[in-house]
Amino acid sequence: MIAGCATTQPLPSDQTEFTSTGQTHPDVSALTNAMAERDRALESMQTNAVMEFTNGADHVKAREEIIVRRPSSLRVEAMSPFGVALIVAAQESRLQIFEPSKNTLMRGTADAATLARFARIPMAPRDAVGLLMGIVPEAQKTSAPDSVTNDGDVTMLGYDLPDHSRRELGFENSELVMVRQKDATGSVSLEIRYADYHDIGGVMFAYHVEANFPAVETHVSFIYKRPIVNGKIPDSVFILTPGANAKQVDIGMTSGLKVPRDA
């Protein structure tokens, strides 16, 4: 009845929407099965990258070495022309930051706030690993999406979440090209774009990741250089051991460190 109401806004001419109250969903099992298979195939990633970050007037561009391992371990080394400028290591809720030039090791809790401050990614470790590797929670679901929208060449799968937020996944040529998160009011809280896919040992992997966080006015992008997937990465990679003379401080005792600019 609602679909026939005169006040219902028609979709743009290049969009077609299928919902449980309208037409039967088209069969997107090929997309969801491929997404689940990729999820099972990916365990870790390490790469050199160019990171670019913007937040208001704050703009940073740096060369980095990134190592991530599922579910929630990551290590980021920010480089300067003179070598390693900053090392950030997170595993579950533990965060360590080492600044070689000051021989200072900081310790704290790994969460969205601290990763935003030191790794320029305003997400908790598990979500940050998913962003960098192109992994989404819906890959582990067996249920069909709540809606399917065709927007030109992009097929959008919509998932309604228990907290009344919504996640939308965009696919083009069978590859994940967009992840969009909306809050309960319908406002976009996160949008990630993936591009430049390459076949790495039978796994399609995006070399370009770009994320917008409208609520905190933050934009961050990564361009990967020859990434390696599924290499064996020991726990020791994510644990920083200070030297005998290193200064050790709690993360709450310092005003923060800066990654190198335009390295």
Secondary structure, DSSP 8 states (H G I E B T S, - for coil): -GGG-TTS----TTEEEEETTSS-----HHHHHHHHHHHHH--EEEEEEEEEEEETTEEEEEEEEEEEETTTEEEEEEEETTEEEEEEEEETTEEEEEEGGGTEEEEEE-SHHHHHHHTS--S-HHHHHHHHHT--GGGG--S--SEEEEETTEEEEEEE-TTS-EEEEEEETTEEEEEEEE-TTS-EEEEEEEEEEEEETTEEEEEEEEEEEGGGTEEEEEEEEEEEES----GGGG-----TT-EEEEGGGS------S--
